[in-house]
């Protein structure tokens, strides 16, 4: 429950910043005659939407296991990360498309209106505030081991990068003259491509976990090495791993002396479970299947 409260706290901080920036950007975009700033405000609106998604899904994912969810509700947090990735991708595509449209129009002789200084100040303020929220969120995401908070942090960073592009474009249009107003859409295209990359990474990880993707090779190798080091345990094999929200699920077979008692085998299997939970967290799901060494030739690996 404490983890859920911390996630709520960091998400609410980001939400408050998003609301303030959203209002300021819309006003600055309209008053300053900046289409780029209005687009940036729409990006902030998408950030606010993802904050709401995190709040809703983390509440569900923190519920304990029940009759219909034997492994708990951790996948809901992964689903939240995937939804954030989709929304981020849609925003990025919109930014790139809008930038390309303006560049094409400029190349065909259209005049792009130069924005006012209020829009520039709004962009610079957005860069500072969103980068600060990104850093704060990433620290908390690592402390809480939360996929959803990390995904949301990247959404904050994407908004900061978008605002950098907006600031460069607006600043170039203001200080370099009318002929350089095309810098605004060009910068937005570069930023949009970067955001597409971030969104693709989030979607790859989110969809991978939802499709029961195994843990990284380095983690699986560490698991096998840890179990091999235990006295009386041999040949850890048939390892199966996956991620359930912010927790790991680990299943493996081990071999022990076939002459020991059932109690000794049980105690050793419990020792394996405790070892893995001490390394990967008490909520780690661990299932250990014991096989006798003197019958190993009859057991399929």
N, C-alpha and C positions, 0 to 999 in steps of 0.2 A: 504493500500500500504506500510506503514511503517513496518508492521509486515512481509510482504513478503521480504522487503529489509533486515531485521534482519535475517530471515531464510536463505536468500542467503549468507549473510555474514558468519554465523556460519558454513554453509555447505562448503563454499569455503575455510575456514580455515582448516577444516578437509580434504578437497580435496588436498590442497597443502601439508599437512603433509603426506597424503597417497602416493602421487607421490614421494616425497623424500624418504620415507621409502621403497617403492616398488623398486626403483632403487638400493638403498643401499643393501636391502635384497637379491635381485637377484645376485648382484656382490659378496656379502659375501658368499652366498650359493654356487656359482660356484667356487670361488677362495678358499673358506674354505672347500670344499668337504663335504658340509652338505646338505643332502636331506631334513632334517627337516627345515632348513632355506629357502630352495627353496619353500617348502610347505607353510611356513609362508608368503613368498612373494606372493604366490597365494592368500592367505587370504587377504593380503593388497590390492590385485587387486580387490577382491570382494568388499572391502570397498569403493574403488574408484568408482566402478560401482554403488553402492547404493547412493553415493554422487550425481552422475549424475541423478539418478532416482528422488531423492528429488528435485533437481533444476528444473527438467522438470515438475513434478507433482504439486509442490507448486505454480509455475507460473499459472497453470491451476486452482488450487483450490482457488486462490485469486480473480478470476474473479467474478463480481457481478452476481446476478440472471438475467436470460434472458428468452426468450420465451420458450426455450426447457428445462430450468432448473429453475423452480419456486423457489426452495429452495437453489439456489446457487450451487457452484461447490465444496463444502467442502468434499464430498465423495472421490474426487480424492486424497486428502491427506491421507485418510484412505486406499485407494487402494495402495498408495505408501508404507505405513507401512506394508501392507500385502505382497507386492512383496519383500520388504526387509526381512521380516520374512522367506519367501520361500528361498531366496538366502542364508540367514544365515543358514537355516536348511540343505541345500545342501552342503555348505562348512563344516558344523559340521559332517555330515555323511561321507564326504570324509576324514576328519581328523581321525575319529574313524576307518574307514576301513583301511586307510593307516597304522595306528598304530598297529592294530590287525595283518595285513599282516606281518609287520616287526617282531612282537613278535613271531608269529608262525614260521617264517623263523629262528629266533634266537634259538627257542626251538628245531628246527630240526637240529641244528648244524651250521647254517650259521653264517658267521662273519660279524658283522656290523661295517663299517669303522668309526673311531673316527673323528669328525670334527675339524677344526682349530679354533684358538682363535678369528679370525676376525668374524666368525659366532656368537661366544658368545657375543662379543661387539655389534654386530648388534641386537641380541635378547634383550640385556639389554637396549639399546637405544630405541628400539621399545616399551618396557614396559613403560618407563618413558614418552615418547612422546604421546603414545596412551592413557595412563591413564589421562594425562593432557587434551587432547582433549575431552575425555569422560566427565570429570568433567565440563569443559567449556560448552560442548554441553548440558548437563543435566540442568545446571543453565539456559541456554537460552531456553531450551524446556519448563521448568516450567514457565518462564517469558512470553513466547509467547503462552503457552498452545498448543503446536504443537506435535501431535502424530508422525509425520514423523521425526522430529528432535530428539524426544526421542528414536524412533526406531533406528535411525542412531547412536545415542550416545551409545546404547547398542552394536551396531556393532563395534564401536571403543573399547568398554570395552572387547568384545569377542576377538578382535585382541590382546589386551594387555595380556589377560589371556592365549591366545595361545602362545604368546611370552614368558610368564613365564614358561610354560611347555617346550617350546623349549630351553630356557636358562638352566633350570634344567637338561634336557637331555644332552645338549651339554656340560655343566659344569661337569656333572657326568662322561661323556665319556672322557673328557680331564683330569680331576684331579684324578679319581678313577681307570682308566685303562681300557683296552680292554674288560674285562669281564663285565663291567657295561654299555656298550654302549646301552643295552636294556632299560636303563632309559629314553632315548629319546622317543621311541614309547610308552612306558607305560605312561609317562606324557602327551603325546598328546592325548591318549585315555581318560584320566580323564578330560582334558580340553574340549575335543570334546563333552563329555556327558553333561558338564555344558552348553556349547553353544547350544546343542539341547534343553535344558530346556528353555533358554532365547528365542530361536526361536519359541518354542511351545507357550510361553506366548504371544509373539507378534502376532502370527497367530490367537490365540484364541480371542484376543481383536479386531484385524483387521477384521476377518471374522464375529465376533459377531456384530460389528458396520455395516458392509456391509449388514448383514441379519436383520437389524433393531432391534438389541438387546436393551432392555430397559436400562435406566440408573440404577446405583446401588441402592439397597433398601434404603441405607442411604440418598441418594439424593432425592428419591421420598418421603420418610418420611419427609424430611426437607421442601419440596415443600408444602405438605399438611399442615404441621404445620404453615408455614408462612401465607398461605391463610386463615386458620382457625382463625388466630389472628386478621384479618382485621374486624373492626366493620361493621355490616350489611351483612356479608358474612357467609353463613352456608353450612355445608355438602359438602365440595369439594369431588368429586367422579369421576368415569370414567377417571382416570388419565392415560394418554398415554405419554410416553417419548421415546426419542431416541437421538442419537448423529449424527450430520451432520458435519463431519470434526472436527474442534475444537469448534463448537458451539452446544448448546442444542436445541432440539425442544420439547416443552411442550404443551400438549392439556389437558384440564380438564373441567368438568362441576361444576357449583356452584349454590346454591339456595339462593334467596333473597325474601323479602316481595313482594307478588304479587300485592300489592296495590300501589307501588311506580310508578313514571312516567317512560316512556321509556328513557328519558334523564338521570334520576338518575341511572337507571340500566346500561346504557351505560357508564356513568362516573365511576361507581364502577368497572365494568369489565376492564376499562382502568387503573384504580388504581391497579388492580391485575396484569395486564400486566407489568406496570411500576415497581411494586415491584419485580417481578421475573427477569426482565431485570437488575434491579439495583444489584441483587444478582449474576446472572449468565452471565452478559454481554449484551451490547446493541444489539448484533447480535442474541440474543436468539429469536427463533421463538416461539411465544406464541399465543395460540388460546383458548379463554374462551367462553363457552356456558352457558347462563343464564337460569335458570328454576325458576318458582314461587314456593315458599314454600307451599302455600295453595293448589297447585295442584300436590304436590310431590307424592301423592299416585297413580296418573295416569301416572307418568313419570317412565320409566324403568331406573334403575340404571345400 
